[in-house]
Amino acid sequence: MTGDAAGPLRLALIGLAALSIAGSAVELATLRHWNGAVQLIPWAVAGVLAVLTAVLAARPGGGAVRVVRGGALLAILASGFGVVRHVVANYDTAPLDRVVGPRWESMSEPHRWWEAASGGVGPAPTLAAGVLAQAALCLLAATIRHPAIPRGGAGTAG
């Protein structure tokens, strides 16, 4: 990254992504998050992000940087899917909750969704899935003005 003034920040973002991915993998393992195909999605996303992190750390060419960007965007979408799945799971189990369950029917629909999303009810950690999006955002940020992507000229983006 000769002449890349943003090099140290780029490396810090790559390191933060790596730590986020590793932390997510540890949490997924401790929660035994592997029951069924849907629960394997974050494992696949974490694996893809780990590979993309390694590619970006290896000082890639422009094509690889573009692949990192595309993969990171897909990881953000998958992470959003996970957040939604967690909120819906909490919403679906809310009537069984000993505290919220008895008053669930009398609550407004927005209040129900707020309780499901904010952790007021249900077992699923709603923001846990968002950590992989954070890692992907770090990778995206690390590609901004990446030296492997030429700036200026027609048809180039950097």
N, C-alpha and C positions, 0 to 999 in steps of 0.2 A: 504494500500500500504506500509506495513511495510517493511523496507529495500529497498524500491524503491527510489534510489537516484534521478531518473528523475521525481519523483512524482509531484513536483511543476511545472515543465515545462509541464508535461502531463495535469495537471489541467488548466494551462494557454491556452494550445491548445484547450482543450474542451470548455473553456470559449469563446475563439475567434470564435470557430465554432458556439456556441450558439448565439453570437452577430451577426455573419454573416447571420445566418438563420433568426433571428428576423428582421434584417434590410431588408433582401430580402422580407420577408412577408409584411412588411410595404410598401416597394416600389411597390410590386405587387398590393397591395390594393389601393394605391393612383393612380396607372395607370389603375385601374379597369381591371386587366389582368385575365378575366374569360369568355371571349367571345369564346365559342367553346371548343372542347375537347383538342386541341393542347395547348391552353392557360391555361388549367388546369394542364398540366404536371408539371410546376415548383411548383405549390401548392402541388402536391403529393410528389414531390422530397423533398420539404422543410419539409413536414410532416414526411416523412420517416427519414430524417436527424435529425429532432428534437427528434424522438424516439431513434434513434441510439446514439445521444448525451446523452440522459438521461440514456440509458443502460451503456454507457461507464463511465459516471460520478458515477454510482452506484457501481463501482468496481466489474465488472463481472468476471465470470470464463472464461476459455479458449475458450469454444464453443461460448459464446456470443461475445468475442473479434473477433473471426473469422467471425461471422455474421456481425459485425460492418464493418470489412474490406470489405467483399463482397458487402454490401449495399453502402458503400462509393464509391467503384469502379463503381457500377451501376449509382450512382448519378453523378459521373464525366462524364460518357458517356451521360447521359441525359442532363447535362449542356452543353456539346459540341454540342449536337443536337440543343439546344436552341441558341447557338451562331451562328451556321450555318443558322438556320431559320431566325434569325435577319438579317444576312448579305444578304441572298437571298431576304428577304422582301425589304431591302434598294435598292438592285440592281433592283428589279422589278418596284419600284416606281420612280427610278431616272429619266426616261424620262419626268416625270411630274414636276420635280423640276424647278423652275423659273430661277435658276442660272446655274445649270449643264445641265438641259434638252436640251437647244438649242445646246450644243456642244457634247451631249452624243454619237451621231452617229459617230462623228469624233475622239473620244477617242479610244485608244487601249484597248483591252480586259483586260490586266492586270491593266491598269489605272482605268478602270471601277470598277473592283473588289476591288481595293485599296480604291477607293472613298466610295464604299458600306461598306467595312469593317472598315474603319477608321473614319466613322461618317461624311464624307464629303458630303454625300447625304443620304436621307431617314430618316424616323421617328423612326426606331427601334434602341434602344441603344444596340450596338453589344456586349459590354462586361458585360452588366448587368446580363446576364445568367451565366456568369463565376463566379459570387460570390458564387453560390451554389457549384461549383467545388472547390473553395477556402475552403469553410466549410468542404467539404468532404476530401480534402487534410489534413486539420487540424486534422480531426478524424483519418485518416490513420496514420499520424505522431504520434498521441497520442497512437497508438497501437504498435509502434516500441519497441521491447524489453519489451513488457508489462509483468508485473510479473505473470500474470495468464497463460502465455504461457511458458512452460518449454523450456529452451535452451539446446542444445547438444542432444545427443541421436539420434537414427535413426528415421526418419520420422517426426521430429518436426521442426517447423519453428518459428522463433521469431524475 
